[in-house]
Amino acid sequence: MKKAVFALLLTLSSLMAHAQDESQTGYNFLRLPVSAHAAALGGDNVSLIEDDETMIFHNPALLSSVTDKTINLNYMSYMSGVNTASASFNRVVKERASWAVSGQYLDYGKIKEMNENNVQTGEFSARDISMAGYFSYMLTNHIAGGISAKLISSFIGDYSSVAFGVDLGLNYFDDKHQWSVSMVAKNLGGQLKAYDEEYDKMPLDVQIGVSKAFANLPLRLHLTWVDINHPKYKFINHLVVGADFQLSDQIWIGGGYNFRRANEMKIQSTDGKSSNGAGLSLGGGLNLNRFKLNIAYAKYHVSSSSLLFNVSYVL
């Protein structure tokens, strides 16, 4: 177990020394939240301990918290004309191991094809696809480790590219004091086939998350430190904060704030700069014994809002 923890820490340290400019990366659809619960908490969360299969898209180590034979379907209206969907299924192997598979699809809709004179000559479509396999293992009674391997394809008109990516995650959960701490390195890997002769970098993201529940309050607080491999960002733009409230054993509501998203979405107005609500997210869910429905609202663009739906069922 100590060797596994040390290996991930060594990996994270090496990634810090190889920070990359996000604007020069490809496959940025992998940065979008898949879990409505995580989306409600600011969009980035890697430490949420729930029987929620969508959290494996955020941290493969959290697969250890998912009930056997869970099937999950997800849909998000990202912005006007752009939609994304995903699905996953898992199995528990004996007491400590679990595996899962998933598929993720983003459709950009129809895009106008223009010539050098700005005259429309036709239309083309664009889409991204990711197929992934996951494995998690309880290293101790409190520490889970996980890995996911992704085959990623992107299509723009008649052009295509292919990449391979890996996520590595660790989670420590103290059920007595209700502390959860996670470390994740997302999208390690590279392109196998480029659109042209220039190969894109992967959207590498190193994250650390902490969640804390309280014995006498139906409240849980979350703090996620994202893009640690981009040390040039302002400190506040690394932070995502959130809180969720358990209204009953079956119903939760939550909200969060993503400082970097709010900063990037600021536009000039007569009263000064405004992010028009970008950065703020809200959500809620109904979690029954075998059926779960979670919904989240957020803004990823100043001109449109996004809704994310998760439906899960235990077979």
C-alpha positions as CSV (number, residue, x, y, z in Angstrom):
1,M,0.0,0.0,0.0
2,K,2.8,2.4,0.9
3,K,4.4,1.8,-2.4
4,A,1.2,2.6,-4.3
5,V,0.8,5.9,-2.4
6,F,4.4,6.8,-2.9
7,A,4.1,6.0,-6.7
8,L,1.2,8.4,-7.1
9,L,2.8,11.1,-5.1
10,L,5.9,10.8,-7.2
11,T,3.8,11.0,-10.3
12,L,2.1,14.1,-9.1
13,S,5.4,15.7,-8.2
14,S,6.8,15.1,-11.7
15,L,3.7,16.5,-13.3
16,M,4.2,19.8,-11.4
17,A,7.5,20.1,-13.2
18,H,5.9,19.7,-16.6
19,A,3.0,22.3,-16.5
20,Q,1.4,23.0,-19.8
21,D,-0.8,25.7,-21.3
22,E,-4.4,24.5,-21.3
23,S,-5.2,26.7,-24.4
24,Q,-2.8,24.4,-26.4
25,T,-4.4,21.1,-25.4
26,G,-6.9,18.9,-27.2
27,Y,-9.9,16.8,-26.0
28,N,-11.0,19.5,-23.6
29,F,-14.5,17.8,-23.4
30,L,-12.8,15.5,-20.9
31,R,-12.8,18.5,-18.5
32,L,-16.6,18.7,-18.4
33,P,-18.4,17.3,-15.3
34,V,-20.3,14.0,-15.8
35,S,-21.6,13.8,-12.2
36,A,-24.5,16.1,-11.5
37,H,-23.6,16.0,-7.8
38,A,-20.1,17.1,-8.6
39,A,-21.4,19.7,-11.1
40,A,-23.7,21.2,-8.4
41,L,-20.6,21.5,-6.1
42,G,-18.8,23.7,-8.5
43,G,-18.0,21.3,-11.4
44,D,-14.8,19.8,-10.0
45,N,-15.0,17.3,-7.1
46,V,-12.8,14.3,-6.5
47,S,-13.5,13.5,-2.8
48,L,-17.3,13.0,-2.7
49,I,-18.1,9.7,-1.0
50,E,-21.5,8.5,-2.3
51,D,-23.0,5.4,-3.9
52,D,-22.8,7.4,-7.2
53,E,-21.3,5.7,-10.3
54,T,-20.8,9.0,-12.1
55,M,-18.0,10.0,-9.7
56,I,-15.7,7.5,-11.4
57,F,-15.4,10.0,-14.3
58,H,-13.9,12.4,-11.7
59,N,-11.8,10.0,-9.6
60,P,-11.5,6.3,-10.5
61,A,-10.7,5.4,-6.8
62,L,-14.3,6.4,-5.9
63,L,-15.5,3.3,-7.8
64,S,-14.9,1.4,-4.5
65,S,-18.0,3.2,-3.1
66,V,-20.4,2.0,-5.8
67,T,-22.9,-0.8,-5.4
68,D,-22.5,-3.9,-7.6
69,K,-24.3,-4.0,-11.0
70,T,-25.1,-0.3,-11.2
71,I,-26.0,1.0,-14.6
72,N,-25.8,4.8,-15.2
73,L,-27.1,7.1,-18.0
74,N,-26.2,10.8,-18.3
75,Y,-27.2,13.7,-20.5
76,M,-26.0,17.4,-20.5
77,S,-27.2,20.3,-22.6
78,Y,-23.8,22.0,-22.7
79,M,-24.7,25.1,-24.8
80,S,-26.9,25.9,-27.7
81,G,-26.6,23.1,-30.3
82,V,-23.9,21.2,-28.2
83,N,-25.0,18.1,-26.2
84,T,-23.1,15.4,-24.4
85,A,-24.2,12.0,-23.1
86,S,-22.5,9.1,-21.3
87,A,-23.1,5.7,-19.7
88,S,-21.4,3.3,-17.4
89,F,-21.7,-0.1,-15.7
90,N,-19.7,-1.7,-12.9
91,R,-19.1,-4.9,-11.1
92,V,-17.7,-5.6,-7.6
93,V,-15.1,-8.4,-7.5
94,K,-15.0,-10.1,-4.1
95,E,-14.7,-7.6,-1.2
96,R,-12.0,-5.1,-2.3
97,A,-11.9,-4.8,-6.0
98,S,-14.3,-3.3,-8.6
99,W,-14.2,-2.8,-12.3
100,A,-16.3,-0.6,-14.6
101,V,-16.7,0.4,-18.3
102,S,-18.0,3.7,-19.7
103,G,-18.7,5.6,-22.9
104,Q,-18.8,9.3,-23.4
105,Y,-20.0,11.3,-26.4
106,L,-20.2,15.0,-27.3
107,D,-21.9,16.3,-30.4
108,Y,-21.1,19.8,-31.6
109,G,-24.0,19.8,-34.1
110,K,-23.8,21.2,-37.6
111,I,-21.1,23.8,-38.3
112,K,-21.1,26.1,-41.3
113,E,-18.3,25.7,-43.8
114,M,-17.1,29.0,-45.1
115,N,-14.6,29.9,-47.9
116,E,-12.0,32.7,-47.9
117,N,-14.7,35.2,-48.9
118,N,-16.9,34.3,-45.9
119,V,-19.4,32.6,-48.2
120,Q,-21.0,29.5,-46.9
121,T,-20.2,26.5,-49.0
122,G,-21.7,23.7,-46.9
123,E,-21.9,22.2,-43.5
124,F,-19.9,19.7,-41.5
125,S,-20.3,17.9,-38.1
126,A,-17.9,17.5,-35.2
127,R,-18.0,15.1,-32.3
128,D,-15.8,13.6,-29.5
129,I,-15.9,10.0,-28.2
130,S,-14.3,8.4,-25.2
131,M,-14.4,4.7,-24.2
132,A,-12.9,3.8,-20.9
133,G,-12.2,0.9,-18.5
134,Y,-11.8,1.3,-14.7
135,F,-10.3,-0.7,-11.8
136,S,-10.3,0.2,-8.1
137,Y,-9.0,-1.6,-5.1
138,M,-9.2,-1.1,-1.4
139,L,-5.6,-0.9,-0.4
140,T,-6.5,-0.6,3.3
141,N,-9.8,-0.2,5.2
142,H,-9.5,3.6,4.6
143,I,-7.5,4.0,1.4
144,A,-8.8,3.2,-2.1
145,G,-6.7,3.4,-5.3
146,G,-8.1,3.5,-8.8
147,I,-7.0,3.7,-12.5
148,S,-8.9,4.3,-15.7
149,A,-7.7,3.9,-19.3
150,K,-9.4,5.8,-22.1
151,L,-9.4,5.5,-25.8
152,I,-10.4,8.9,-27.2
153,S,-11.5,9.9,-30.7
154,S,-12.3,13.3,-32.2
155,F,-13.9,14.0,-35.6
156,I,-14.1,17.3,-37.4
157,G,-15.7,16.9,-40.9
158,D,-13.5,14.4,-42.8
159,Y,-10.6,14.7,-40.3
160,S,-10.1,12.6,-37.2
161,S,-7.6,12.1,-34.3
162,V,-7.1,9.3,-31.7
163,A,-5.6,9.5,-28.3
164,F,-5.0,7.3,-25.2
165,G,-5.4,8.7,-21.7
166,V,-5.0,7.4,-18.1
167,D,-6.5,8.7,-14.8
168,L,-4.8,7.8,-11.5
169,G,-6.6,8.4,-8.2
170,L,-6.3,7.8,-4.5
171,N,-8.9,8.4,-1.8
172,Y,-8.6,8.3,2.0
173,F,-11.9,8.1,3.9
174,D,-12.2,8.3,7.7
175,D,-15.8,7.1,8.3
176,K,-15.5,7.8,12.0
177,H,-14.7,11.5,11.6
178,Q,-16.3,11.9,8.2
179,W,-13.2,13.2,6.4
180,S,-12.5,12.4,2.7
181,V,-9.2,13.3,1.0
182,S,-8.4,12.6,-2.6
183,M,-5.6,13.1,-5.1
184,V,-6.1,12.6,-8.9
185,A,-4.0,13.0,-12.0
186,K,-6.3,13.2,-15.0
187,N,-5.6,12.6,-18.7
188,L,-2.1,11.3,-18.7
189,G,-1.1,10.1,-22.1
190,G,-0.9,11.5,-25.6
191,Q,-2.2,11.4,-29.2
192,L,-1.8,8.2,-31.3
193,K,-3.1,9.9,-34.5
194,A,-3.2,13.6,-35.1
195,Y,-5.5,15.7,-37.4
196,D,-2.3,16.7,-39.2
197,E,1.4,16.7,-38.6
198,E,1.1,18.6,-35.3
199,Y,0.2,16.5,-32.2
200,D,-2.0,18.1,-29.5
201,K,-1.2,17.8,-25.8
202,M,-3.7,16.1,-23.5
203,P,-5.7,18.2,-21.0
204,L,-3.7,17.2,-18.0
205,D,-5.2,18.2,-14.7
206,V,-3.8,17.3,-11.2
207,Q,-6.4,17.8,-8.4
208,I,-6.6,17.5,-4.6
209,G,-10.0,17.4,-2.9
210,V,-11.2,17.4,0.7
211,S,-14.8,16.8,1.9
212,K,-16.0,17.0,5.5
213,A,-19.3,15.9,6.9
214,F,-20.6,16.7,10.4
215,A,-22.2,14.2,12.9
216,N,-24.9,16.6,14.1
217,L,-25.6,18.6,11.0
218,P,-27.0,17.5,7.6
219,L,-24.2,19.5,6.0
220,R,-21.1,18.5,4.0
221,L,-18.4,20.9,2.9
222,H,-16.1,20.4,-0.1
223,L,-12.9,22.1,-1.3
224,T,-11.1,21.1,-4.5
225,W,-7.8,22.4,-5.7
226,V,-7.7,22.0,-9.5
227,D,-5.0,22.5,-12.2
228,I,-2.2,22.2,-9.7
229,N,0.1,21.5,-12.7
230,H,-0.6,25.1,-13.8
231,P,1.3,27.0,-11.0
232,K,1.1,30.3,-13.0
233,Y,-2.6,30.6,-12.4
234,K,-3.7,32.9,-9.6
235,F,-4.2,31.0,-6.4
236,I,-8.0,31.8,-6.2
237,N,-8.5,30.4,-9.7
238,H,-7.3,27.0,-8.5
239,L,-10.2,26.7,-6.0
240,V,-13.6,25.1,-6.3
241,V,-15.9,25.2,-3.2
242,G,-19.2,23.6,-2.5
243,A,-21.7,22.4,0.1
244,D,-24.5,20.0,0.1
245,F,-27.4,19.5,2.5
246,Q,-29.2,16.2,3.2
247,L,-32.8,17.2,3.5
248,S,-33.8,13.6,4.2
249,D,-32.3,10.1,3.8
250,Q,-33.3,10.3,0.1
251,I,-33.1,14.0,-0.9
252,W,-30.1,16.3,-1.2
253,I,-29.5,19.8,-2.5
254,G,-26.2,21.6,-3.1
255,G,-24.4,24.5,-4.5
256,G,-20.9,25.5,-5.4
257,Y,-18.6,28.1,-6.9
258,N,-15.8,27.8,-9.4
259,F,-13.6,30.9,-9.2
260,R,-11.7,30.3,-12.4
261,R,-14.8,29.8,-14.4
262,A,-16.3,33.0,-13.0
263,N,-13.1,34.9,-13.8
264,E,-12.8,33.6,-17.4
265,M,-16.5,34.3,-18.2
266,K,-16.3,38.0,-17.1
267,I,-17.4,40.4,-19.8
268,Q,-17.4,44.2,-19.8
269,S,-20.7,45.9,-19.0
270,T,-21.8,49.5,-18.3
271,D,-21.5,48.7,-14.6
272,G,-18.1,47.1,-14.9
273,K,-17.1,43.5,-15.5
274,S,-19.7,40.8,-14.9
275,S,-19.6,37.0,-15.1
276,N,-23.4,36.8,-15.5
277,G,-23.7,34.0,-13.0
278,A,-20.9,31.8,-14.5
279,G,-19.0,30.0,-11.7
280,L,-22.2,29.4,-9.6
281,S,-23.8,26.0,-9.8
282,L,-26.8,24.4,-8.1
283,G,-28.3,20.9,-8.0
284,G,-30.3,18.3,-6.1
285,G,-31.2,14.7,-6.2
286,L,-33.4,11.8,-5.2
287,N,-31.5,8.7,-4.0
288,L,-33.6,5.7,-3.4
289,N,-32.5,2.1,-2.6
290,R,-32.0,1.1,-6.2
291,F,-32.9,4.2,-8.2
292,K,-31.1,7.6,-8.3
293,L,-31.9,10.8,-10.1
294,N,-29.6,13.8,-9.8
295,I,-29.8,17.2,-11.6
296,A,-27.5,20.2,-11.8
297,Y,-27.6,23.7,-13.3
298,A,-24.5,25.7,-14.2
299,K,-23.2,28.2,-16.8
300,Y,-20.2,27.3,-18.9
301,H,-20.7,30.2,-21.3
302,V,-22.0,33.7,-20.7
303,S,-24.7,33.3,-23.4
304,S,-26.2,30.0,-22.3
305,S,-27.0,27.8,-19.3
306,S,-26.4,24.0,-18.9
307,L,-28.5,21.3,-17.3
308,L,-27.0,17.9,-16.4
309,F,-29.1,14.8,-15.7
310,N,-27.9,11.5,-14.1
311,V,-30.1,8.4,-13.8
312,S,-28.8,5.2,-12.1
313,Y,-30.3,1.9,-11.4
314,V,-29.0,-1.2,-9.5
315,L,-29.8,-4.4,-11.4
